[in-house]
């Protein structure tokens, strides 16, 4: 089976008390390459805007190695950085990254500070690497804090 030029990468994350969450992205890659290799430069950017730790990842291959540091803050995996972006056909999407780092928020503690260097680096990385269904680049439109109210708390079995 041939590998597509656009592939989905799914990331499993854990917060400081072991609660598990996830997020996924479509990543543009060369045919036959591993999308996780294309994404590897973005680990540090997600670590900068989130205090959760990536504990598993699935792309063309499965890999359950921890790839980022774990920090503590007032939030947990239910508190998310919601990043809105739009594709070439005016298709709106959102990416939620759990256990956001409060340092990227503005004075209202609800929206990102647009001048924050970690936020700007994340926007640049998303706009440079994430694509829509047609393979066209996306444009980030906003970033804000949200909270999942009905998240079932699961503990990572690898940490017990």
N, CA, C and O atoms as a GROMACS GRO file, in nm:
protein
  640
    1UNK      N    1   0.085  -0.118   0.000
    1UNK     CA    2   0.000   0.000   0.000
    1UNK      C    3   0.089   0.124   0.000
    1UNK      O    4   0.182   0.132   0.080
    2UNK      N    5   0.062   0.216  -0.086
    2UNK     CA    6   0.141   0.339  -0.095
    2UNK      C    7   0.103   0.435   0.016
    2UNK      O    8  -0.014   0.443   0.056
    3UNK      N    9   0.201   0.506   0.065
    3UNK     CA   10   0.178   0.604   0.171
    3UNK      C   11   0.140   0.736   0.108
    3UNK      O   12   0.205   0.780   0.013
    4UNK      N   13   0.033   0.800   0.158
    4UNK     CA   14  -0.013   0.927   0.104
    4UNK      C   15   0.080   1.041   0.138
    4UNK      O   16   0.160   1.032   0.230
    5UNK      N   17   0.067   1.148   0.062
    5UNK     CA   18   0.148   1.266   0.086
    5UNK      C   19   0.101   1.340   0.210
    5UNK      O   20   0.181   1.406   0.276
    6UNK      N   21  -0.028   1.329   0.243
    6UNK     CA   22  -0.081   1.388   0.366
    6UNK      C   23  -0.118   1.273   0.459
    6UNK      O   24  -0.194   1.184   0.422
    7UNK      N   25  -0.062   1.276   0.579
    7UNK     CA   26  -0.086   1.168   0.673
    7UNK      C   27  -0.130   1.224   0.807
    7UNK      O   28  -0.095   1.337   0.843
    8UNK      N   29  -0.207   1.147   0.879
    8UNK     CA   30  -0.252   1.187   1.012
    8UNK      C   31  -0.154   1.136   1.116
    8UNK      O   32  -0.112   1.020   1.112
    9UNK      N   33  -0.120   1.223   1.209
    9UNK     CA   34  -0.038   1.185   1.324
    9UNK      C   35  -0.122   1.211   1.448
    9UNK      O   36  -0.177   1.320   1.465
   10UNK      N   37  -0.133   1.112   1.536
   10UNK     CA   38  -0.213   1.122   1.658
   10UNK      C   39  -0.118   1.115   1.776
   10UNK      O   40  -0.030   1.029   1.781
   11UNK      N   41  -0.137   1.206   1.872
   11UNK     CA   42  -0.049   1.216   1.987
   11UNK      C   43  -0.128   1.197   2.116
   11UNK      O   44  -0.232   1.260   2.136
   12UNK      N   45  -0.079   1.110   2.202
   12UNK     CA   46  -0.138   1.086   2.334
   12UNK      C   47  -0.057   1.167   2.434
   12UNK      O   48   0.066   1.160   2.435
   13UNK      N   49  -0.125   1.245   2.520
   13UNK     CA   50  -0.057   1.329   2.617
   13UNK      C   51  -0.108   1.298   2.758
   13UNK      O   52  -0.219   1.249   2.775
   14UNK      N   53  -0.024   1.327   2.858
   14UNK     CA   54  -0.061   1.308   2.998
   14UNK      C   55  -0.028   1.434   3.075
   14UNK      O   56   0.073   1.499   3.049
   15UNK      N   57  -0.115   1.469   3.172
   15UNK     CA   58  -0.085   1.583   3.258
   15UNK      C   59  -0.013   1.535   3.382
   15UNK      O   60   0.019   1.416   3.393
   16UNK      N   61   0.014   1.627   3.478
   16UNK     CA   62   0.098   1.593   3.592
   16UNK      C   63   0.036   1.492   3.688
   16UNK      O   64   0.108   1.438   3.771
   17UNK      N   65  -0.096   1.465   3.679
   17UNK     CA   66  -0.153   1.360   3.764
   17UNK      C   67  -0.184   1.234   3.684
   17UNK      O   68  -0.253   1.145   3.735
   18UNK      N   69  -0.135   1.225   3.560
   18UNK     CA   70  -0.149   1.104   3.481
   18UNK      C   71  -0.273   1.095   3.397
   18UNK      O   72  -0.296   0.992   3.333
   19UNK      N   73  -0.356   1.200   3.393
   19UNK     CA   74  -0.475   1.198   3.310
   19UNK      C   75  -0.435   1.205   3.163
   19UNK      O   76  -0.348   1.284   3.126
   20UNK      N   77  -0.500   1.123   3.081
   20UNK     CA   78  -0.464   1.109   2.940
   20UNK      C   79  -0.557   1.191   2.851
   20UNK      O   80  -0.678   1.195   2.874
   21UNK      N   81  -0.501   1.255   2.751
   21UNK     CA   82  -0.576   1.325   2.647
   21UNK      C   83  -0.508   1.297   2.514
   21UNK      O   84  -0.410   1.224   2.508
   22UNK      N   85  -0.560   1.355   2.406
   22UNK     CA   86  -0.497   1.334   2.276
   22UNK      C   87  -0.528   1.450   2.183
   22UNK      O   88  -0.621   1.528   2.207
   23UNK      N   89  -0.450   1.461   2.076
   23UNK     CA   90  -0.477   1.554   1.967
   23UNK      C   91  -0.419   1.495   1.841
   23UNK      O   92  -0.332   1.408   1.847
   24UNK      N   93  -0.466   1.541   1.726
   24UNK     CA   94  -0.416   1.488   1.600
   24UNK      C   95  -0.405   1.599   1.496
   24UNK      O   96  -0.473   1.702   1.506
   25UNK      N   97  -0.320   1.577   1.398
   25UNK     CA   98  -0.298   1.672   1.290
   25UNK      C   99  -0.277   1.597   1.160
   25UNK      O  100  -0.226   1.485   1.160
   26UNK      N  101  -0.317   1.658   1.049
   26UNK     CA  102  -0.279   1.610   0.917
   26UNK      C  103  -0.148   1.678   0.882
   26UNK      O  104  -0.138   1.800   0.888
   27UNK      N  105  -0.048   1.600   0.847
   27UNK     CA  106   0.086   1.652   0.822
   27UNK      C  107   0.127   1.620   0.680
   27UNK      O  108   0.111   1.506   0.634
   28UNK      N  109   0.180   1.719   0.610
   28UNK     CA  110   0.230   1.697   0.474
   28UNK      C  111   0.365   1.629   0.484
   28UNK      O  112   0.455   1.678   0.551
   29UNK      N  113   0.380   1.515   0.415
   29UNK     CA  114   0.507   1.442   0.415
   29UNK      C  115   0.536   1.394   0.274
   29UNK      O  116   0.446   1.389   0.189
   30UNK      N  117   0.659   1.358   0.250
   30UNK     CA  118   0.694   1.295   0.123
   30UNK      C  119   0.638   1.154   0.124
   30UNK      O  120   0.633   1.089   0.228
   31UNK      N  121   0.596   1.106   0.009
   31UNK     CA  122   0.545   0.970   0.000
   31UNK      C  123   0.650   0.872   0.050
   31UNK      O  124   0.766   0.879   0.010
   32UNK      N  125   0.609   0.782   0.136
   32UNK     CA  126   0.699   0.681   0.190
   32UNK      C  127   0.772   0.723   0.316
   32UNK      O  128   0.841   0.641   0.376
   33UNK      N  129   0.759   0.848   0.357
   33UNK     CA  130   0.827   0.892   0.479
   33UNK      C  131   0.733   0.884   0.599
   33UNK      O  132   0.612   0.875   0.583
   34UNK      N  133   0.790   0.886   0.716
   34UNK     CA  134   0.714   0.877   0.839
   34UNK      C  135   0.668   1.017   0.880
   34UNK      O  136   0.752   1.106   0.894
   35UNK      N  137   0.537   1.040   0.900
   35UNK     CA  138   0.491   1.174   0.937
   35UNK      C  139   0.548   1.221   1.070
   35UNK      O  140   0.558   1.341   1.094
   36UNK      N  141   0.584   1.127   1.158
   36UNK     CA  142   0.641   1.167   1.287
   36UNK      C  143   0.778   1.230   1.270
   36UNK      O  144   0.817   1.315   1.350
   37UNK      N  145   0.852   1.190   1.166
   37UNK     CA  146   0.980   1.256   1.137
   37UNK      C  147   0.957   1.401   1.098
   37UNK      O  148   1.032   1.489   1.140
   38UNK      N  149   0.854   1.427   1.019
   38UNK     CA  150   0.821   1.564   0.978
   38UNK      C  151   0.779   1.647   1.098
   38UNK      O  152   0.803   1.767   1.101
   39UNK      N  153   0.716   1.583   1.196
   39UNK     CA  154   0.662   1.654   1.311
   39UNK      C  155   0.764   1.676   1.422
   39UNK      O  156   0.740   1.757   1.511
   40UNK      N  157   0.876   1.606   1.418
   40UNK     CA  158   0.968   1.605   1.532
   40UNK      C  159   1.014   1.743   1.576
   40UNK      O  160   1.038   1.764   1.695
   41UNK      N  161   1.027   1.837   1.485
   41UNK     CA  162   1.070   1.972   1.523
   41UNK      C  163   0.962   2.045   1.602
   41UNK      O  164   0.992   2.145   1.667
   42UNK      N  165   0.838   1.999   1.596
   42UNK     CA  166   0.730   2.068   1.665
   42UNK      C  167   0.710   2.023   1.809
   42UNK      O  168   0.633   2.085   1.882
   43UNK      N  169   0.778   1.915   1.854
   43UNK     CA  170   0.762   1.870   1.992
   43UNK      C  171   0.793   1.981   2.090
   43UNK      O  172   0.718   2.003   2.186
   44UNK      N  173   0.903   2.051   2.068
   44UNK     CA  174   0.944   2.158   2.159
   44UNK      C  175   0.841   2.271   2.160
   44UNK      O  176   0.819   2.334   2.264
   45UNK      N  177   0.778   2.297   2.046
   45UNK     CA  178   0.678   2.402   2.041
   45UNK      C  179   0.554   2.364   2.120
   45UNK      O  180   0.500   2.447   2.192
   46UNK      N  181   0.508   2.240   2.108
   46UNK     CA  182   0.394   2.197   2.188
   46UNK      C  183   0.431   2.194   2.335
   46UNK      O  184   0.347   2.226   2.420
   47UNK      N  185   0.554   2.157   2.368
   47UNK     CA  186   0.597   2.158   2.506
   47UNK      C  187   0.601   2.300   2.561
   47UNK      O  188   0.579   2.320   2.680
   48UNK      N  189   0.627   2.399   2.476
   48UNK     CA  190   0.633   2.538   2.520
   48UNK      C  191   0.495   2.593   2.554
   48UNK      O  192   0.482   2.678   2.642
   49UNK      N  193   0.391   2.548   2.483
   49UNK     CA  194   0.257   2.601   2.508
   49UNK      C  195   0.173   2.511   2.596
   49UNK      O  196   0.061   2.548   2.631
   50UNK      N  197   0.224   2.395   2.634
   50UNK     CA  198   0.151   2.300   2.717
   50UNK      C  199   0.244   2.244   2.823
   50UNK      O  200   0.362   2.223   2.797
   51UNK      N  201   0.189   2.219   2.941
   51UNK     CA  202   0.268   2.153   3.045
   51UNK      C  203   0.240   2.004   3.050
   51UNK      O  204   0.289   1.935   3.139
   52UNK      N  205   0.161   1.954   2.955
   52UNK     CA  206   0.140   1.810   2.943
   52UNK      C  207   0.262   1.749   2.874
   52UNK      O  208   0.347   1.820   2.820
   53UNK      N  209   0.269   1.617   2.877
   53UNK     CA  210   0.381   1.547   2.819
   53UNK      C  211   0.329   1.451   2.713
   53UNK      O  212   0.233   1.378   2.737
   54UNK      N  213   0.391   1.451   2.596
   54UNK     CA  214   0.353   1.355   2.492
   54UNK      C  215   0.404   1.218   2.534
   54UNK      O  216   0.525   1.198   2.550
   55UNK      N  217   0.312   1.124   2.553
   55UNK     CA  218   0.350   0.991   2.601
   55UNK      C  219   0.328   0.883   2.497
   55UNK      O  220   0.361   0.767   2.521
   56UNK      N  221   0.272   0.918   2.383
   56UNK     CA  222   0.253   0.820   2.277
   56UNK      C  223   0.220   0.891   2.148
   56UNK      O  224   0.167   1.002   2.149
   57UNK      N  225   0.250   0.827   2.038
   57UNK     CA  226   0.225   0.888   1.909
   57UNK      C  227   0.202   0.780   1.806
   57UNK      O  228   0.264   0.674   1.810
   58UNK      N  229   0.112   0.806   1.714
   58UNK     CA  230   0.081   0.712   1.607
   58UNK      C  231   0.083   0.788   1.476
   58UNK      O  232   0.015   0.889   1.462
   59UNK      N  233   0.159   0.740   1.384
   59UNK     CA  234   0.160   0.795   1.249
   59UNK      C  235   0.164   0.678   1.155
   59UNK      O  236   0.081   0.587   1.164
   60UNK      N  237   0.259   0.678   1.066
   60UNK     CA  238   0.278   0.561   0.981
   60UNK      C  239   0.327   0.445   1.066
   60UNK      O  240   0.299   0.329   1.037
   61UNK      N  241   0.401   0.479   1.173
   61UNK     CA  242   0.450   0.378   1.266
   61UNK      C  243   0.403   0.415   1.406
   61UNK      O  244   0.371   0.531   1.432
   62UNK      N  245   0.397   0.318   1.495
   62UNK     CA  246   0.359   0.344   1.634
   62UNK      C  247   0.485   0.361   1.717
   62UNK      O  248   0.583   0.289   1.698
   63UNK      N  249   0.483   0.457   1.809
   63UNK     CA  250   0.598   0.485   1.894
   63UNK      C  251   0.546   0.538   2.026
   63UNK      O  252   0.479   0.641   2.028
   64UNK      N  253   0.574   0.471   2.135
   64UNK     CA  254   0.526   0.513   2.267
   64UNK      C  255   0.638   0.564   2.354
   64UNK      O  256   0.640   0.538   2.475
   65UNK      N  257   0.731   0.637   2.297
   65UNK     CA  258   0.837   0.698   2.376
   65UNK      C  259   0.794   0.836   2.420
   65UNK      O  260   0.729   0.909   2.345
   66UNK      N  261   0.832   0.873   2.543
   66UNK     CA  262   0.804   1.007   2.591
   66UNK      C  263   0.901   1.102   2.524
   66UNK      O  264   1.021   1.076   2.519
   67UNK      N  265   0.848   1.214   2.472
   67UNK     CA  266   0.933   1.303   2.392
   67UNK      C  267   0.936   1.446   2.444
   67UNK      O  268   0.991   1.534   2.378
   68UNK      N  269   0.879   1.472   2.561
   68UNK     CA  270   0.885   1.608   2.613
   68UNK      C  271   0.884   1.606   2.765
   68UNK      O  272   0.860   1.502   2.827
   69UNK      N  273   0.909   1.720   2.824
   69UNK     CA  274   0.920   1.732   2.969
   69UNK      C  275   0.783   1.754   3.032
   69UNK      O  276   0.690   1.802   2.966
   70UNK      N  277   0.771   1.720   3.160
   70UNK     CA  278   0.646   1.735   3.233
   70UNK      C  279   0.663   1.845   3.336
   70UNK      O  280   0.753   1.839   3.420
   71UNK      N  281   0.576   1.947   3.331
   71UNK     CA  282   0.579   2.057   3.426
   71UNK      C  283   0.446   2.060   3.499
   71UNK      O  284   0.350   1.995   3.458
   72UNK      N  285   0.440   2.136   3.607
   72UNK     CA  286   0.315   2.151   3.680
   72UNK      C  287   0.268   2.295   3.673
   72UNK      O  288   0.350   2.387   3.666
   73UNK      N  289   0.138   2.314   3.673
   73UNK     CA  290   0.078   2.447   3.680
   73UNK      C  291  -0.062   2.432   3.737
   73UNK      O  292  -0.099   2.325   3.785
   74UNK      N  293  -0.140   2.538   3.731
   74UNK     CA  294  -0.275   2.535   3.789
   74UNK      C  295  -0.374   2.460   3.702
   74UNK      O  296  -0.485   2.432   3.748
   75UNK      N  297  -0.338   2.426   3.580
   75UNK     CA  298  -0.429   2.359   3.488
   75UNK      C  299  -0.400   2.209   3.484
   75UNK      O  300  -0.296   2.164   3.531
   76UNK      N  301  -0.494   2.133   3.427
   76UNK     CA  302  -0.471   1.991   3.400
   76UNK      C  303  -0.512   1.961   3.256
   76UNK      O  304  -0.535   2.054   3.178
   77UNK      N  305  -0.522   1.835   3.221
   77UNK     CA  306  -0.546   1.797   3.082
   77UNK      C  307  -0.681   1.845   3.032
   77UNK      O  308  -0.701   1.856   2.910
   78UNK      N  309  -0.775   1.874   3.123
   78UNK     CA  310  -0.906   1.924   3.081
   78UNK      C  311  -0.900   2.069   3.036
   78UNK      O  312  -0.986   2.114   2.960
   79UNK      N  313  -0.799   2.144   3.082
   79UNK     CA  314  -0.779   2.282   3.036
   79UNK      C  315  -0.698   2.277   2.908
   79UNK      O  316  -0.588   2.221   2.905
   80UNK      N  317  -0.754   2.334   2.803
   80UNK     CA  318  -0.693   2.319   2.672
   80UNK      C  319  -0.662   2.454   2.608
   80UNK      O  320  -0.731   2.554   2.629
   81UNK      N  321  -0.556   2.453   2.529
   81UNK     CA  322  -0.528   2.564   2.438
   81UNK      C  323  -0.600   2.528   2.309
   81UNK      O  324  -0.562   2.433   2.240
   82UNK      N  325  -0.704   2.603   2.276
   82UNK     CA  326  -0.778   2.580   2.152
   82UNK      C  327  -0.720   2.672   2.045
   82UNK      O  328  -0.721   2.794   2.058
   83UNK      N  329  -0.668   2.610   1.939
   83UNK     CA  330  -0.610   2.683   1.827
   83UNK      C  331  -0.704   2.667   1.709
   83UNK      O  332  -0.726   2.555   1.661
   84UNK      N  333  -0.760   2.777   1.662
   84UNK     CA  334  -0.849   2.772   1.546
   84UNK      C  335  -0.771   2.802   1.420
   84UNK      O  336  -0.686   2.891   1.417
   85UNK      N  337  -0.801   2.725   1.315
   85UNK     CA  338  -0.737   2.752   1.187
   85UNK      C  339  -0.836   2.725   1.075
   85UNK      O  340  -0.934   2.652   1.092
   86UNK      N  341  -0.809   2.786   0.960
   86UNK     CA  342  -0.899   2.776   0.846
   86UNK      C  343  -0.820   2.728   0.724
   86UNK      O  344  -0.705   2.767   0.704
   87UNK      N  345  -0.884   2.643   0.643
   87UNK     CA  346  -0.822   2.589   0.524
   87UNK      C  347  -0.854   2.671   0.401
   87UNK      O  348  -0.919   2.776   0.409
   88UNK      N  349  -0.810   2.623   0.288
   88UNK     CA  350  -0.823   2.695   0.162
   88UNK      C  351  -0.967   2.706   0.113
   88UNK      O  352  -0.998   2.794   0.032
   89UNK      N  353  -1.056   2.619   0.159
   89UNK     CA  354  -1.196   2.623   0.116
   89UNK      C  355  -1.286   2.680   0.226
   89UNK      O  356  -1.403   2.645   0.236
   90UNK      N  357  -1.228   2.767   0.308
   90UNK     CA  358  -1.296   2.829   0.421
   90UNK      C  359  -1.350   2.724   0.519
   90UNK      O  360  -1.454   2.745   0.582
   91UNK      N  361  -1.280   2.612   0.530
   91UNK     CA  362  -1.316   2.507   0.623
   91UNK      C  363  -1.248   2.535   0.757
   91UNK      O  364  -1.126   2.541   0.765
   92UNK      N  365  -1.328   2.551   0.860
   92UNK     CA  366  -1.278   2.588   0.993
   92UNK      C  367  -1.251   2.463   1.076
   92UNK      O  368  -1.331   2.369   1.076
   93UNK      N  369  -1.139   2.464   1.146
   93UNK     CA  370  -1.098   2.352   1.229
   93UNK      C  371  -1.044   2.405   1.360
   93UNK      O  372  -1.011   2.523   1.373
   94UNK      N  373  -1.037   2.316   1.459
   94UNK     CA  374  -0.972   2.356   1.583
   94UNK      C  375  -0.885   2.241   1.633
   94UNK      O  376  -0.918   2.124   1.616
   95UNK      N  377  -0.776   2.279   1.692
   95UNK     CA  378  -0.681   2.188   1.752
   95UNK      C  379  -0.682   2.218   1.901
   95UNK      O  380  -0.664   2.333   1.940
   96UNK      N  381  -0.701   2.118   1.984
   96UNK     CA  382  -0.700   2.138   2.128
   96UNK      C  383  -0.578   2.068   2.187
   96UNK      O  384  -0.558   1.948   2.166
   97UNK      N  385  -0.499   2.144   2.262
   97UNK     CA  386  -0.378   2.093   2.326
   97UNK      C  387  -0.400   2.102   2.475
   97UNK      O  388  -0.418   2.211   2.529
   98UNK      N  389  -0.400   1.988   2.544
   98UNK     CA  390  -0.433   1.984   2.686
   98UNK      C  391  -0.325   2.039   2.776
   98UNK      O  392  -0.207   2.045   2.739
   99UNK      N  393  -0.366   2.078   2.897
   99UNK     CA  394  -0.277   2.125   3.004
   99UNK      C  395  -0.192   2.242   2.956
   99UNK      O  396  -0.069   2.238   2.963
  100UNK      N  397  -0.260   2.347   2.908
  100UNK     CA  398  -0.186   2.459   2.851
  100UNK      C  399  -0.098   2.529   2.953
  100UNK      O  400  -0.125   2.528   3.073
  101UNK      N  401   0.008   2.589   2.903
  101UNK     CA  402   0.100   2.666   2.986
  101UNK      C  403   0.040   2.805   3.006
  101UNK      O  404   0.018   2.876   2.908
  102UNK      N  405   0.013   2.846   3.131
  102UNK     CA  406  -0.051   2.976   3.152
  102UNK      C  407   0.035   3.094   3.108
  102UNK      O  408  -0.017   3.205   3.092
  103UNK      N  409   0.163   3.074   3.087
  103UNK     CA  410   0.251   3.184   3.045
  103UNK      C  411   0.217   3.237   2.906
  103UNK      O  412   0.253   3.350   2.874
  104UNK      N  413   0.147   3.159   2.824
  104UNK     CA  414   0.115   3.207   2.689
  104UNK      C  415  -0.014   3.287   2.685
  104UNK      O  416  -0.048   3.344   2.581
  105UNK      N  417  -0.087   3.292   2.797
  105UNK     CA  418  -0.214   3.365   2.799
  105UNK      C  419  -0.192   3.513   2.822
  105UNK      O  420  -0.095   3.555   2.885
  106UNK      N  421  -0.285   3.592   2.771
  106UNK     CA  422  -0.282   3.736   2.791
  106UNK      C  423  -0.335   3.774   2.928
  106UNK      O  424  -0.357   3.687   3.013
  107UNK      N  425  -0.356   3.901   2.949
  107UNK     CA  426  -0.400   3.952   3.079
  107UNK      C  427  -0.536   3.898   3.122
  107UNK      O  428  -0.562   3.883   3.241
  108UNK      N  429  -0.624   3.867   3.026
  108UNK     CA  430  -0.758   3.816   3.061
  108UNK      C  431  -0.757   3.668   3.099
  108UNK      O  432  -0.859   3.617   3.145
  109UNK      N  433  -0.645   3.600   3.082
  109UNK     CA  434  -0.628   3.457   3.114
  109UNK      C  435  -0.722   3.366   3.035
  109UNK      O  436  -0.740   3.250   3.071
  110UNK      N  437  -0.780   3.419   2.929
  110UNK     CA  438  -0.870   3.340   2.844
  110UNK      C  439  -0.818   3.329   2.701
  110UNK      O  440  -0.841   3.227   2.636
  111UNK      N  441  -0.750   3.430   2.652
  111UNK     CA  442  -0.699   3.433   2.515
  111UNK      C  443  -0.547   3.440   2.518
  111UNK      O  444  -0.488   3.492   2.613
  112UNK      N  445  -0.484   3.387   2.413
  112UNK     CA  446  -0.338   3.391   2.409
  112UNK      C  447  -0.290   3.534   2.390
  112UNK      O  448  -0.359   3.619   2.333
  113UNK      N  449  -0.172   3.559   2.440
  113UNK     CA  450  -0.105   3.686   2.416
  113UNK      C  451  -0.044   3.676   2.276
  113UNK      O  452   0.048   3.597   2.256
  114UNK      N  453  -0.092   3.754   2.180
  114UNK     CA  454  -0.044   3.740   2.042
  114UNK      C  455   0.104   3.773   2.025
  114UNK      O  456   0.162   3.742   1.921
  115UNK      N  457   0.165   3.837   2.125
  115UNK     CA  458   0.307   3.870   2.116
  115UNK      C  459   0.395   3.767   2.185
  115UNK      O  460   0.518   3.780   2.183
  116UNK      N  461   0.336   3.666   2.248
  116UNK     CA  462   0.412   3.563   2.317
  116UNK      C  463   0.496   3.485   2.217
  116UNK      O  464   0.444   3.439   2.115
  117UNK      N  465   0.625   3.470   2.243
  117UNK     CA  466   0.715   3.406   2.146
  117UNK      C  467   0.681   3.260   2.122
  117UNK      O  468   0.692   3.212   2.009
  118UNK      N  469   0.639   3.186   2.227
  118UNK     CA  470   0.603   3.046   2.207
  118UNK      C  471   0.478   3.035   2.119
  118UNK      O  472   0.469   2.948   2.033
  119UNK      N  473   0.382   3.125   2.142
  119UNK     CA  474   0.260   3.124   2.059
  119UNK      C  475   0.295   3.154   1.914
  119UNK      O  476   0.248   3.085   1.824
  120UNK      N  477   0.376   3.258   1.892
  120UNK     CA  478   0.412   3.295   1.756
  120UNK      C  479   0.488   3.181   1.686
  120UNK      O  480   0.467   3.157   1.567
  121UNK      N  481   0.575   3.111   1.760
  121UNK     CA  482   0.648   2.999   1.701
  121UNK      C  483   0.553   2.884   1.666
  121UNK      O  484   0.569   2.819   1.563
  122UNK      N  485   0.454   2.860   1.752
  122UNK     CA  486   0.356   2.755   1.725
  122UNK      C  487   0.274   2.789   1.601
  122UNK      O  488   0.251   2.703   1.516
  123UNK      N  489   0.229   2.914   1.590
  123UNK     CA  490   0.152   2.957   1.473
  123UNK      C  491   0.235   2.938   1.346
  123UNK      O  492   0.185   2.886   1.246
  124UNK      N  493   0.360   2.980   1.350
  124UNK     CA  494   0.448   2.965   1.234
  124UNK      C  495   0.464   2.818   1.196
  124UNK      O  496   0.462   2.784   1.078
  125UNK      N  497   0.481   2.732   1.295
  125UNK     CA  498   0.499   2.590   1.268
  125UNK      C  499   0.373   2.526   1.212
  125UNK      O  500   0.379   2.446   1.120
  126UNK      N  501   0.257   2.562   1.268
  126UNK     CA  502   0.131   2.507   1.218
  126UNK      C  503   0.107   2.553   1.074
  126UNK      O  504   0.076   2.472   0.987
  127UNK      N  505   0.122   2.682   1.051
  127UNK     CA  506   0.098   2.734   0.916
  127UNK      C  507   0.200   2.681   0.815
  127UNK      O  508   0.171   2.677   0.696
  128UNK      N  509   0.317   2.641   0.860
  128UNK     CA  510   0.418   2.590   0.771
  128UNK      C  511   0.413   2.439   0.748
  128UNK      O  512   0.475   2.388   0.655
  129UNK      N  513   0.339   2.366   0.835
  129UNK     CA  514   0.341   2.220   0.826
  129UNK      C  515   0.204   2.154   0.815
  129UNK      O  516   0.193   2.047   0.757
  130UNK      N  517   0.101   2.216   0.870
  130UNK     CA  518  -0.033   2.155   0.867
  130UNK      C  519  -0.102   2.194   0.737
  130UNK      O  520  -0.088   2.307   0.689
  131UNK      N  521  -0.176   2.101   0.680
  131UNK     CA  522  -0.246   2.124   0.555
  131UNK      C  523  -0.393   2.085   0.570
  131UNK      O  524  -0.430   2.010   0.660
  132UNK      N  525  -0.475   2.136   0.479
  132UNK     CA  526  -0.616   2.095   0.477
  132UNK      C  527  -0.633   1.972   0.389
  132UNK      O  528  -0.534   1.915   0.342
  133UNK      N  529  -0.756   1.930   0.366
  133UNK     CA  530  -0.782   1.807   0.291
  133UNK      C  531  -0.730   1.813   0.148
  133UNK      O  532  -0.700   1.710   0.088
  134UNK      N  533  -0.720   1.934   0.093
  134UNK     CA  534  -0.672   1.947  -0.044
  134UNK      C  535  -0.520   1.956  -0.053
  134UNK      O  536  -0.463   1.958  -0.162
  135UNK      N  537  -0.455   1.962   0.062
  135UNK     CA  538  -0.309   1.974   0.065
  135UNK      C  539  -0.260   2.118   0.070
  135UNK      O  540  -0.140   2.142   0.068
  136UNK      N  541  -0.354   2.214   0.078
  136UNK     CA  542  -0.316   2.355   0.083
  136UNK      C  543  -0.283   2.396   0.227
  136UNK      O  544  -0.331   2.333   0.322
  137UNK      N  545  -0.204   2.498   0.241
  137UNK     CA  546  -0.166   2.548   0.373
  137UNK      C  547  -0.287   2.602   0.448
  137UNK      O  548  -0.385   2.644   0.386
  138UNK      N  549  -0.281   2.600   0.580
  138UNK     CA  550  -0.387   2.654   0.664
  138UNK      C  551  -0.340   2.786   0.725
  138UNK      O  552  -0.221   2.818   0.724
  139UNK      N  553  -0.436   2.862   0.779
  139UNK     CA  554  -0.405   2.989   0.845
  139UNK      C  555  -0.465   2.986   0.985
  139UNK      O  556  -0.584   2.961   1.001
  140UNK      N  557  -0.383   3.011   1.087
  140UNK     CA  558  -0.428   3.015   1.226
  140UNK      C  559  -0.507   3.143   1.247
  140UNK      O  560  -0.461   3.251   1.209
  141UNK      N  561  -0.627   3.132   1.308
  141UNK     CA  562  -0.713   3.248   1.327
  141UNK      C  563  -0.726   3.292   1.473
  141UNK      O  564  -0.754   3.409   1.498
  142UNK      N  565  -0.706   3.202   1.568
  142UNK     CA  566  -0.717   3.241   1.709
  142UNK      C  567  -0.656   3.137   1.800
  142UNK      O  568  -0.626   3.025   1.758
  143UNK      N  569  -0.637   3.176   1.924
  143UNK     CA  570  -0.594   3.085   2.031
  143UNK      C  571  -0.661   3.128   2.159
  143UNK      O  572  -0.659   3.246   2.194
  144UNK      N  573  -0.722   3.033   2.231
  144UNK     CA  574  -0.788   3.066   2.357
  144UNK      C  575  -0.789   2.946   2.449
  144UNK      O  576  -0.764   2.834   2.406
  145UNK      N  577  -0.818   2.970   2.576
  145UNK     CA  578  -0.828   2.863   2.675
  145UNK      C  579  -0.970   2.810   2.676
  145UNK      O  580  -1.066   2.888   2.677
  146UNK      N  581  -0.985   2.678   2.677
  146UNK     CA  582  -1.115   2.614   2.694
  146UNK      C  583  -1.100   2.506   2.800
  146UNK      O  584  -0.989   2.470   2.838
  147UNK      N  585  -1.213   2.455   2.848
  147UNK     CA  586  -1.209   2.349   2.948
  147UNK      C  587  -1.310   2.242   2.912
  147UNK      O  588  -1.427   2.271   2.888
  148UNK      N  589  -1.264   2.117   2.908
  148UNK     CA  590  -1.352   2.003   2.884
  148UNK      C  591  -1.421   1.968   3.016
  148UNK      O  592  -1.354   1.939   3.115
  149UNK      N  593  -1.552   1.972   3.017
  149UNK     CA  594  -1.624   1.946   3.140
  149UNK      C  595  -1.657   1.798   3.159
  149UNK      O  596  -1.671   1.752   3.272
  150UNK      N  597  -1.669   1.724   3.050
  150UNK     CA  598  -1.712   1.585   3.060
  150UNK      C  599  -1.601   1.486   3.030
  150UNK      O  600  -1.628   1.372   2.990
  151UNK      N  601  -1.477   1.527   3.049
  151UNK     CA  602  -1.365   1.438   3.020
  151UNK      C  603  -1.357   1.330   3.126
  151UNK      O  604  -1.350   1.359   3.246
  152UNK      N  605  -1.356   1.205   3.082
  152UNK     CA  606  -1.338   1.094   3.174
  152UNK      C  607  -1.191   1.087   3.211
  152UNK      O  608  -1.104   1.083   3.123
  153UNK      N  609  -1.162   1.085   3.339
  153UNK     CA  610  -1.023   1.081   3.383
  153UNK      C  611  -0.972   0.938   3.373
  153UNK      O  612  -1.028   0.847   3.433
  154UNK      N  613  -0.865   0.920   3.296
  154UNK     CA  614  -0.800   0.790   3.282
  154UNK      C  615  -0.655   0.807   3.323
  154UNK      O  616  -0.593   0.910   3.293
  155UNK      N  617  -0.601   0.709   3.390
  155UNK     CA  618  -0.462   0.715   3.430
  155UNK      C  619  -0.381   0.634   3.330
  155UNK      O  620  -0.421   0.524   3.290
  156UNK      N  621  -0.267   0.689   3.291
  156UNK     CA  622  -0.180   0.620   3.198
  156UNK      C  623  -0.130   0.492   3.262
  156UNK      O  624  -0.061   0.498   3.365
  157UNK      N  625  -0.161   0.374   3.205
  157UNK     CA  626  -0.117   0.249   3.267
  157UNK      C  627   0.034   0.234   3.271
  157UNK      O  628   0.086   0.156   3.351
  158UNK      N  629   0.104   0.307   3.188
  158UNK     CA  630   0.250   0.297   3.188
  158UNK      C  631   0.313   0.371   3.306
  158UNK      O  632   0.431   0.352   3.333
  159UNK      N  633   0.235   0.455   3.376
  159UNK     CA  634   0.290   0.529   3.489
  159UNK      C  635   0.254   0.467   3.622
  159UNK      O  636   0.303   0.511   3.726
  160UNK      N  637   0.169   0.363   3.622
  160UNK     CA  638   0.128   0.303   3.750
  160UNK      C  639   0.213   0.183   3.782
  160UNK      O  640   0.194   0.120   3.886
   0.00000   0.00000   0.00000
